[in-house]
Amino acid sequence: MQRHTFTATLLALAAAAALPLAAHAQAVKLTLGHGAAPGNPRHEASLKFAEVAKAKSGGRIEVQVAPSAQLGDDAAMVTALRTGALDLSANSQGAVANAVPEYAAFGMPFLFSNLQQAWKLLDGPLGKELADRSADKGMVVLGYWDNGIRHMSNSKKAIVKPEDMKGLKMRTPPDAVTVDIMQSLGAEAQQIKFAELYVALQQGVVDGQENPLMNIHASKLYEVNKFISLTGHKYEMTPLLMSKRSWDRLSEADRKALQEAAAEATALQRKLSQEADDKLIADLKAKGVQVNVADKAAFEKATEKVDDKWIASPIGPFVKKVVAAARAK
């Protein structure tokens, strides 16, 4: 009898010891990489995504967020997503366009005068078409975050009209549309990784760059560029992407949890992005930065040929659809 009790006790202890292992086996650990600095809406939304995913899954889904290009630049992270080496990324429009060229359509110059116009298109059939094309390239779209209406900064002078751009060495992201815009304005375009941009500006490798104010502020680029010109020359999104290989391994319940987390994170990121400009203009001026408004009509005229080039490209039919939808507002 004693032997039976002892054996039963051992079995009970073994079962209890196995419980954490079973729970551990059900845990889902994911990594989300992005290139923005802490404090940027992209990072704040990534943290929100991790928080909600954990809550919605009863603590089983753990998302580790790696900001500031810790896992490589945007282009490297897109490659890692497609191979399954990285689970998630809040990535840049330009880098994703290298894999899915149709993303470039949303970056045509002066396409959107405000963020809501862009979100309306992204949340509709055109965004669905982009998501389908992304899935074909091994990436699942969980949401379209915002990388804002973009403006220019430099260390030399106020940029008011297109002629002021001539000869300036301007950094661009790995985005062919941005390069075309810079060249159409007479500037010298030079691609530099965002993580290396501050030092490049500080050392005079380039004179200036273009980004939404939230990126300029969070990465302290105003310390090395004292002139900011509100050109509003281009919109960019930040698609929240998941590796299809990682997605395919998940249960339906886990996919639902991530989709719900992405919806909340997308709402937060867009809200922070929308709030950024007015607040940051005042803050940048207080830091001694000279902020001016560029002659938008003159810039629009000078960049018209960029649209023509892309409409004549292999993705021309999609560019036409996006441009027509944007301008039908």
C-alpha positions in Angstrom: 0.0 0.0 0.0 2.8 2.3 0.9 4.6 1.5 -2.3 1.5 2.3 -4.3 1.1 5.7 -2.5 4.7 6.5 -3.0 4.4 5.7 -6.8 1.3 7.8 -7.1 3.0 10.7 -5.3 5.9 10.5 -7.7 3.6 10.5 -10.7 1.7 13.5 -9.3 5.0 15.4 -8.8 6.1 14.5 -12.3 2.8 15.7 -13.8 3.1 19.0 -11.8 6.7 19.4 -13.0 5.6 18.9 -16.6 3.0 21.6 -16.5 5.4 24.6 -17.0 6.9 22.6 -19.9 3.5 22.2 -21.5 2.8 25.9 -21.0 6.2 26.8 -22.4 5.6 24.6 -25.5 2.5 26.7 -26.2 4.3 30.0 -25.9 4.8 32.1 -29.0 7.9 34.3 -29.1 8.2 36.8 -31.9 10.6 39.6 -32.7 9.6 43.0 -34.2 12.3 45.1 -35.7 12.2 48.7 -37.0 14.6 51.5 -37.7 13.1 54.4 -35.7 14.3 55.8 -32.4 12.5 55.3 -29.1 9.9 58.1 -28.7 9.0 57.9 -32.3 5.4 57.0 -33.0 6.6 53.8 -34.8 8.3 52.6 -31.6 5.4 53.6 -29.3 3.0 51.7 -31.6 5.3 48.7 -31.7 5.3 48.6 -27.9 1.5 48.9 -27.9 1.3 46.0 -30.4 3.4 43.8 -28.1 1.3 44.8 -25.0 -2.0 44.0 -26.7 -0.8 40.8 -28.3 0.2 39.5 -24.9 -3.1 40.5 -23.3 -5.2 39.1 -26.1 -3.4 35.8 -26.0 -3.6 35.3 -22.2 0.1 36.0 -21.9 1.3 33.4 -24.4 2.4 35.7 -27.2 5.6 37.6 -26.3 6.8 40.2 -28.9 10.3 41.5 -28.4 10.7 45.0 -30.0 14.1 45.9 -31.4 14.2 49.6 -32.4 16.9 51.8 -34.0 17.9 49.3 -36.7 19.4 46.9 -34.1 18.5 44.1 -36.5 19.8 45.8 -39.6 18.5 48.6 -41.9 15.0 48.5 -43.4 16.2 46.7 -46.6 17.9 44.0 -44.5 14.8 43.5 -42.4 12.6 43.1 -45.5 15.0 40.3 -46.7 14.8 38.7 -43.2 11.0 38.8 -43.3 10.8 37.1 -46.6 13.2 34.3 -45.5 11.5 33.9 -42.1 14.6 35.0 -40.2 12.6 37.9 -38.7 9.0 37.6 -37.6 7.7 41.2 -37.8 8.8 44.7 -39.0 7.4 48.2 -39.1 9.2 49.0 -42.2 9.7 51.8 -44.7 7.7 52.3 -47.9 10.8 52.5 -50.0 12.5 49.4 -48.7 9.3 47.4 -49.1 8.9 48.8 -52.7 12.1 47.0 -53.6 10.3 43.7 -53.1 6.8 44.9 -54.0 7.2 47.7 -56.5 3.6 48.9 -56.3 4.3 50.5 -52.9 6.1 53.2 -54.7 2.7 54.4 -56.1 1.8 56.0 -52.8 5.0 58.1 -52.9 4.3 60.2 -56.0 5.1 63.9 -55.3 2.3 66.0 -53.7 -0.2 63.2 -53.9 -1.8 63.8 -50.5 -2.3 67.1 -48.8 -3.2 65.5 -45.5 -2.9 62.1 -43.8 -6.6 61.2 -43.8 -6.6 61.1 -47.7 -3.8 58.6 -47.7 -5.4 56.4 -45.0 -8.7 56.3 -46.9 -7.0 54.7 -49.9 -4.8 52.4 -47.8 -7.8 51.1 -45.8 -9.8 50.4 -49.1 -9.4 48.2 -52.2 -6.0 49.7 -53.2 -4.6 48.7 -49.8 -6.1 45.2 -50.1 -4.4 44.9 -53.5 -1.1 45.9 -52.0 -1.6 43.3 -49.2 -2.3 40.6 -51.8 0.9 41.5 -53.7 2.9 41.5 -50.4 1.6 38.0 -49.5 2.9 36.8 -52.9 6.3 38.0 -51.8 6.2 36.3 -48.4 4.9 39.2 -46.2 1.6 39.5 -44.5 0.3 43.1 -44.0 -1.1 43.6 -40.5 -1.7 47.3 -40.9 -0.6 50.4 -42.7 1.2 52.7 -40.3 2.2 56.2 -41.1 5.6 57.8 -42.0 4.0 61.1 -42.5 4.0 64.0 -44.9 7.7 64.7 -45.5 9.7 67.9 -45.3 13.3 68.9 -46.0 16.0 70.1 -43.7 19.6 71.2 -44.3 22.6 72.9 -42.8 23.1 75.6 -45.5 20.0 77.8 -46.1 16.3 78.2 -46.1 14.7 76.3 -48.9 11.8 78.3 -50.3 11.7 77.6 -54.0 13.0 74.8 -56.2 16.1 76.8 -57.3 17.3 76.7 -53.7 17.8 72.9 -54.0 20.3 73.1 -56.8 23.7 71.6 -55.8 22.6 70.5 -52.4 23.7 67.1 -51.3 20.5 65.5 -50.0 20.3 62.1 -48.3 17.5 59.9 -49.4 16.2 56.5 -48.1 16.4 53.5 -50.4 13.4 54.8 -52.3 13.5 55.4 -56.0 10.7 57.9 -56.0 12.5 60.1 -53.5 15.7 60.0 -55.6 13.6 61.1 -58.6 12.1 64.0 -56.7 15.5 65.2 -55.5 17.0 65.0 -59.0 14.1 66.8 -60.6 14.8 69.7 -58.2 18.5 69.8 -59.1 19.8 68.3 -55.9 22.4 65.5 -55.6 20.7 62.5 -54.1 22.8 60.2 -51.9 21.4 57.1 -50.2 22.5 56.7 -46.6 21.1 54.4 -43.9 18.9 56.2 -41.4 21.0 54.9 -38.5 24.0 56.6 -40.0 22.3 59.9 -41.0 23.0 62.0 -38.0 26.8 61.4 -38.3 26.6 62.0 -42.1 24.9 65.4 -41.5 27.3 66.2 -38.7 30.4 65.5 -40.8 29.0 67.2 -43.9 28.9 64.1 -46.0 25.5 65.4 -47.0 24.0 68.9 -46.6 20.4 67.8 -45.8 17.7 65.2 -45.8 13.9 64.8 -46.0 11.7 63.1 -43.4 8.5 63.7 -41.5 9.0 66.1 -38.5 8.4 63.2 -36.0 11.6 61.4 -37.4 13.6 64.6 -37.5 12.7 65.3 -33.9 13.0 61.8 -32.4 16.5 61.3 -33.9 17.6 64.9 -33.0 18.5 65.7 -36.6 17.7 69.4 -35.8 21.0 69.5 -33.9 22.9 69.2 -37.2 20.4 70.8 -39.6 19.2 74.2 -38.4 17.0 74.9 -41.4 13.7 73.0 -41.9 11.5 73.8 -44.9 7.9 72.6 -44.8 7.8 71.3 -48.4 5.2 68.5 -47.9 6.6 67.0 -51.0 5.8 63.4 -50.4 3.7 61.0 -48.3 5.1 57.7 -47.0 3.5 54.8 -45.1 5.1 52.3 -42.7 3.6 48.9 -43.4 3.4 46.6 -40.4 4.5 43.3 -41.9 4.8 39.8 -40.7 6.8 37.0 -42.3 4.4 34.6 -44.0 6.5 31.8 -42.7 6.0 33.0 -39.2 2.3 33.6 -39.9 1.7 30.2 -41.3 3.0 28.6 -38.1 0.4 30.3 -35.9 -3.0 29.0 -34.8 -6.2 30.8 -35.8 -6.5 32.1 -32.3 -3.0 33.5 -32.3 -3.6 35.1 -35.7 -6.7 36.7 -34.4 -4.9 38.1 -31.4 -2.2 39.6 -33.6 -4.7 41.2 -35.9 -6.6 42.7 -33.0 -3.2 44.0 -31.6 -2.3 45.4 -35.0 -5.6 47.3 -35.2 -5.1 49.0 -31.8 -1.4 49.7 -32.6 -2.3 51.2 -36.0 -4.9 53.5 -34.5 -2.3 54.7 -31.9 0.5 55.2 -34.4 -1.7 57.2 -36.8 -3.0 59.3 -33.9 0.6 60.1 -32.8 1.6 60.8 -36.3 -1.2 63.2 -36.9 -0.6 65.1 -33.6 3.1 65.4 -34.3 3.5 68.2 -36.8 1.8 71.2 -35.1 3.3 70.3 -31.8 6.8 69.7 -33.2 7.0 72.9 -35.2 6.7 75.0 -32.0 9.2 72.8 -30.2 11.7 72.9 -33.1 11.4 76.7 -33.2 12.0 76.8 -29.5 15.3 74.9 -30.0 16.5 77.6 -32.4 15.7 75.9 -35.7 14.6 78.2 -38.5 11.3 76.8 -39.9 9.9 78.2 -43.1 7.1 77.3 -45.5 8.2 76.4 -49.1 6.5 77.6 -52.3 4.4 74.5 -52.8 3.0 75.4 -56.2 6.5 75.9 -57.6 7.7 72.6 -56.1 4.7 70.7 -57.6 5.4 72.1 -61.0 9.1 71.2 -60.8 8.3 67.6 -59.9 5.5 66.9 -62.5 7.8 64.7 -64.6 8.2 62.2 -61.7 4.6 61.2 -62.1 5.1 60.8 -65.9 8.1 58.6 -65.4 6.3 56.2 -63.0 3.1 56.1 -65.0 5.3 54.9 -68.0 7.0 52.2 -65.7 6.0 48.5 -65.4 3.8 49.4 -62.4 2.2 52.3 -64.3 -1.4 50.8 -64.2 -1.3 50.7 -60.4 0.3 54.2 -60.2 -2.5 55.5 -62.4 -5.2 54.0 -60.1 -3.6 55.4 -57.0 -3.1 58.9 -58.5 -6.7 59.0 -59.9 -8.1 57.9 -56.5 -6.0 60.4 -54.6 -7.0 63.3 -56.9 -10.6 62.4 -57.0 -11.0 63.5 -53.3 
